[in-house]
Amino acid sequence: MKLTFPHMGNTYITAKTLLDDLDVDYIIPPFNNKKALEIGTKYAPELACLPLKINIGNYIQAYEKGADTVLITGGCGPCRFGYYCEMHRAILKDAGYEMDILTLEMPNQGVKELYRRVKKLAGGFNAYKIIKALKNTAQISKSVDELERLTFQVRPREIKKGSTDKIYKIFLNKALKTNGSEALKKLIKATEDELREVEVDRNFKPLKVGIVGEIYTTIDPFSNFNIQSKLGNMGIEVNRRVTISEWVIDHIIKNALHLPRDRSHIEAAKPYLGTMIGGHAQETIGNTILHAKEGYDGIVQVYPLTCMPEIVAESILPTIEKDFDIPILTLIIDEMTGEAGYVTRIEAFVDLLRKRKERTEHGRDWLLSGN
Ligand code: SF4
């Protein structure tokens, strides 16, 4: 068995940690690319959401390198994610690619079921090894997210433009070739040290923008045209509360152990969206409100065309925009989206935020001067 798994931003680091520590043979598909999207678009139904199309492209590119089994995380409704496993299976079969699909679902039956599935993946019984691998995977995913968050803070303040991007890109490539959680921990630490040494303007006060929306397109730089880096290089500090570690720890591990989970976004969203409707719609609403209360200057919602939960969230956001007086930009992405038009919209939004800030600060100075 030679496993592969789909790309979603830096998730491959978390996935490879688990597989390395379990000694499972795997192939990482090439980083998300145009060809993968073209392949997925060719085989997937036209109205399937973008992540499914890119996933199909990932599997076929990995198949060509020798992979025969796909490892994915599963989910249960109400959105299409619950059908991903079966859809992947059917699409690959119809396209003539003989690949098995293994689903590491969020087990409602608790920790025993999670353990049973990981044991099956590891191809044997070694309780110590499995528990250690799960613990290391959770730790690495948390550290990788913290590292990315550090890039969000350093990038807008760096003196020499491009320094953060350069360090982070080298890290992403080195992580591909680094085996095992211990070596990865060292690489993450060394990259963190490098980022902390980047020369920054400590007096610069960047505008702050929260990124919300569908998990795949907010996390994956290929699908969102590297929005976090683009905004950072325009001098904007971004934040994204939905992360892989939050998903692994809160969704999978805490759920399996029946531990209390972070409900802050659910509580915040309650007056506007009081129920889970699939995907990350409740996070989109709740996190927008939390960012507004934290004094953020704006919000960008990103989602793939036809994403049902985010369409609902988008219809609620104008009310939140008004109630919390915070500008919100929505960007919808599919395989036809052109980068130039997308960037123009981001630049126009940033201009609006800057003018707004200037007006507020000017008004405050005027009041303080007593004129
Ligand atoms: S959340 Fe949206 S993009 Fe993701 S599977 Fe569901 S419908 Fe598709």
Residues whose N, C-alpha, C, O or C-beta is under 5 A from the ligand:
A	BS01	SF4	C49 C79 R80 F81 E214 G279 P304 T306 C307 M308
